[in-house]
Amino acid sequence: MSWSSKKHISWKFICSSHRSFTVHIFQTQEFQMEMTCEGCSNAARRVLGKLGVSESDIQTDLQAQKVTVTSTFSKEKLLETLQKTGKKVSFIGVKN
């Protein structure tokens, strides 16, 4: 069996019968996002929802200005998506 990593969170396996399958690992990632009101928080939820992240996998903390996302998407893809809100966003790290 051979494998190759993709974006640090997905692996593609090829077994001896030449069938392949992909394993997706969910990670919880935190982002600092400039949010001044509930509308900003909803904008983060809206863009992540369009990406395919479930509403239950998105947590926003308006006071701490943090967005926490549990998904199989890379930090780069999530950061790019959150930046579509027009707000200043930075990656904090993977939450344990």
C-alpha positions as CSV (number, residue, x, y, z in Angstrom):
1,M,0.0,0.0,0.0
2,S,1.4,3.4,-0.9
3,W,0.2,6.8,0.2
4,S,0.6,10.5,-0.5
5,S,-0.3,13.5,1.7
6,K,-2.4,16.3,0.4
7,K,-2.7,19.6,2.3
8,H,-1.7,17.8,5.5
9,I,-5.2,16.7,6.2
10,S,-6.1,14.2,3.5
11,W,-4.3,11.1,2.4
12,K,-4.9,9.0,-0.7
13,F,-4.2,5.3,-0.4
14,I,-3.7,2.9,-3.2
15,C,-4.0,-0.8,-2.3
16,S,-2.6,-3.7,-4.1
17,S,-5.8,-4.1,-6.1
18,H,-5.2,-0.6,-7.6
19,R,-8.3,0.8,-5.9
20,S,-7.8,4.1,-4.2
21,F,-9.6,5.8,-1.4
22,T,-9.1,9.1,0.4
23,V,-9.2,9.6,4.2
24,H,-10.2,13.0,5.3
25,I,-9.2,14.2,8.8
26,F,-11.2,16.8,10.5
27,Q,-9.3,19.6,12.2
28,T,-10.5,22.4,14.4
29,Q,-8.7,25.6,13.3
30,E,-8.9,29.1,14.9
31,F,-8.8,32.4,13.1
32,Q,-8.6,36.0,14.4
33,M,-11.1,38.1,12.5
34,E,-12.0,41.7,12.8
35,M,-15.7,41.7,13.9
36,T,-17.6,44.7,15.1
37,C,-21.1,43.4,15.2
38,E,-23.3,40.3,14.7
39,G,-23.5,41.1,11.0
40,C,-19.7,40.4,10.8
41,S,-20.1,37.1,12.6
42,N,-23.0,36.2,10.2
43,A,-20.8,37.1,7.2
44,A,-18.2,34.6,8.4
45,R,-20.8,31.9,8.8
46,R,-22.3,32.7,5.4
47,V,-19.0,32.4,3.4
48,L,-18.0,29.3,5.2
49,G,-21.4,27.8,4.6
50,K,-21.0,28.5,0.9
51,L,-17.7,26.6,1.0
52,G,-19.6,23.6,2.4
53,V,-18.8,23.9,6.1
54,S,-21.8,22.8,8.3
55,E,-23.3,25.5,10.5
56,S,-22.7,23.4,13.5
57,D,-19.0,23.3,12.8
58,I,-18.6,27.1,12.9
59,Q,-18.2,29.0,16.2
60,T,-17.8,32.7,16.4
61,D,-16.8,34.7,19.4
62,L,-17.6,38.4,18.7
63,Q,-16.0,39.6,21.9
64,A,-12.7,37.7,21.4
65,Q,-12.9,38.3,17.6
66,K,-12.3,34.6,16.9
67,V,-13.8,32.2,14.4
68,T,-13.3,28.5,15.1
69,V,-14.0,26.0,12.2
70,T,-14.0,22.2,12.3
71,S,-13.6,20.8,8.8
72,T,-11.4,18.9,6.3
73,F,-10.4,22.1,4.5
74,S,-6.9,23.4,4.7
75,K,-6.1,26.6,6.7
76,E,-5.2,28.3,3.4
77,K,-8.6,27.6,1.9
78,L,-10.5,28.6,5.1
79,L,-8.4,31.8,5.4
80,E,-9.0,32.7,1.7
81,T,-12.8,32.1,2.3
82,L,-13.0,34.2,5.4
83,Q,-11.1,37.1,3.6
84,K,-14.1,37.3,1.3
85,T,-16.0,39.0,4.1
86,G,-13.7,42.0,3.6
87,K,-12.5,41.9,7.2
88,K,-8.9,41.5,8.4
89,V,-8.3,37.8,9.1
90,S,-5.3,35.8,10.3
91,F,-4.7,32.2,11.2
92,I,-4.1,31.5,14.9
93,G,-3.5,27.8,14.8
94,V,-5.0,24.3,15.2
95,K,-7.0,23.9,18.3
96,N,-6.6,20.6,20.3
